[in-house]
Amino acid sequence: MKIYVGNLPHGVEEDELRGIFSEYGEIASISLIKDRFSGQSKGFGFVDMPNNSEADKVIKSLNKTTMQGRTIKVNQVEPPKKGRKNARRGR
């Protein structure tokens, strides 16, 4: 399951997220979104966990918790709506 993690402190590193999320189960990948020019975190990222029950547990446990003084948002990434992808392409 792909999980969105938002409102992260800008100084957070991938290893720190891995340490927190791995307490709840196996992690397939972590992707912190960074500004392409400065390299600074944009304050959000994605964690992919192969086991859905572990992912559900991490969402329930970590959503709306505090990390370095910021209340983080942790939820499942919604799959794209069918028929909306490339809606402008047909013009």
N, C-alpha and C positions, 0 to 999 in steps of 0.2 A: 504494500500500500504506500502510495506517495503522500507525504505529510508536508503541509506548509507550516513554516515557523516564522512568525512576523514580530515586529517591534523589538528586534534584537538590539542589544547594545552594539554600537559601531565597532568596538574593539574586540568583539567575540571572534574566536578562531574556530576552524573546523574541528580541531582536536578537542576543544572544550565541549562542543556540541556532541561529538562522538562519545565522550566520557559520560555525559548526562543521559543520552538516549540509549546507550548500550546497557545501562542498568535495567532496562525494560525488555531487552531482547536483541536479536541479531539485526545488524544494519547492513544493507546492501550498498548504499551510497549516501553521501552527504554533499550538497552543493550550496555554498554560500554565494549569493549574488553580490558582485563587486562592481564598482564604477570602473569602466574600461580605461579611463585616463589616470585617475588617482590611485586606483587599486584598493580604495577604502570600501568597506562593507556598506551596502545599501540598507542594511537593517533587516533583511529577510533572507530566507533560504529554504531548501527542501531536504527532507530526509526520506529515504526509501527503505522500508522494512518489508521483508518477504512474508512474514507471518502476520496475518491480519488481526489475530487476537492480541498479539503483542503490541501492534500498532494502535489498536483501540485503547489498550491499557495506558500507553504513553500519552495519547491524546487526552484521556480523562484525567490523568495524573498531572500533566504539565500545563494544560491550557489555563490561562489566567494566573499563572504563578509569576513570581518576581525573579528576574535575573539582572544583577548589577543595578538594581533600582528601577528597572523597567518591567512592566507587566507584559509578558509575552503572549502571543496568540498561537495556538497549536491546533490545527484541524486538518481533516482529510482534503486532499486536492480533488475538486470535482472534475469528472471527465468532461471534455468539451461537448457542448450540445450538438446533436446530430443535425446536419443540414446548415449549420452556421459557419462552418469553416470555408474560407475563401468565398464569402457571399458576394464580394465585389467582382470576382473573377469573370462572371458571366456577362458583364456589361460590354 
